[in-house]
Amino acid sequence: MAFDCDLFVIGGGSGGVRAARIAAAEGSANVHLAEESRMGGTCVIRGCVPKKLMVFASGYGEMIRDAHAYGWDVAAGPFDWPRFRHALEAELDRLEAAYRATLAGAGVTVHDARATLEDAHTVRLAGGERLRARHILVATGGRPYVPEFPGSDLAITSNEMFHLPTLPGRALVVGGGYIASEFACILNGMGVDVTQIYRGAQILRGFDDEARGHVATAMQAGGIAIRCGTDVLRLERADGGIRAVATDGSETVFDLVLYATGRKPNAAGIGLEALGVEFGRSGQIVVDDYSQTAVPSIYAVGDVTGRINLTPVAIREGHAFADTVFGGVPTRADHELVASAVFTQPELGAVGLTEEAARDQEAIEVYSATFRPMQSLFAGRSDRVLMKLIVSVATRRVLGCHIVGPQAGEMIQLAAIAIRMGATKEDFDRTVAVHPTMSEELVTMRRPTRQS
Ligand code: NDP
């Protein structure tokens, strides 16, 4: 059977681009890639990257206030959203061009078009062109999901957050996950009056309870009104804004309503159903350890497979696919002990088991410390940092680490290496502290706070 290319990748996000690049550059494959939107995908264009830049932008107000305490004669003016947004758009243009250059450098042929499948080897581009590929990789990512309810069309999603013409005065953020909590903090830092509504008992479900509580308390102290155990019944236009009628009986008018109630895989409409590819309960593509679907020539990586929806995981999956299929080295994408950070203010970094999950598994010791870090303490703020280690009584291994505080994302990356290597509590203790830092607390917690 004659093929036009060795690999056709559908989707130019983190996972697809990595797979295409490695297959072409290291596997000497003839690779084509189709992207219907902007190259770079969710992470680069409407996710991690612009979000993190917004996190930085939103932090300067507090920094300027702190600077005054440190002797600097400066005062924060109003935040100029349009100026920041233009700079942000220019940066995204630069990054998109860099992604294109990387693909071109690796010899990948890019099609700026939607691609669908006609059979297990035939890709059809929106313009009508057909290509036959030996292997197909679906890396189409996901999209925000807004539940159906009266007035739901008045809500926006994270996709629109980067293009707001003006900043709202009052914003409602619905959801308690990564995206809701991060945007609540970003908007609050930019001077918006923020209410966050979450249907559960505490935001950031799935993270360590103590760490969630710590983040929520700090967010509230920072000025965000978090209303848990509440859901929105309907939205309606009112008084120049959007009235949200909630289950707690409240009726409040906002200028912007952001729904961050999860994401759905972009798996439908590609033509996969007719070919025998299997789907999970959330509509995600079911794959094996090597990212292969039930159709041998079709693979899938990233959010469309709904394993762990994080950019670095999609990159690992894409790379492992390329090594397996084009490098001659069968490689499983490893989903163990994946560290992550929630870029709230304060940040939350986590790796391994929560106290609750570890307690269900085996006997544990918990080492937990909260303290006021010197930088903000000096500036007169009462912020507290949380450092927490979960330790196995039987093996002494550190099963989990949870950090809440400035730069928690940076710290957890390094803690994750030690934990991944199987470090014990005594290995942490043998490590001499770097002083004065916040992270030295990780190697100086002598007595367990509790055992269970
Ligand atoms: P999450 O799954 O993290 O959170 C969704 C939230 O919406 C939950 O609080 C959920 O409540 C709530 N929810 C779901 N359905 C409804 C509904 N019908 N009505 C009301 N509330 C609802 O999704 P996100 O959108 O925040 O993020 C998607 C994924 O993107 C994350 O899981 C993460 O993998 C990734 N991400 C990672 C980031 C990072 O690494 N820093 C940043 C942003 C995203 P409940 O808890 O009750 O289910």
Residues whose N, C-alpha, C, O or C-beta is under 5 A from the ligand:
A	BS01	NDP	P147 G175 G176 G177 Y178 I179 A180 R199 G200 R205 A260 T261 G262 R263 N309 L310 S340 A341 V342 F343
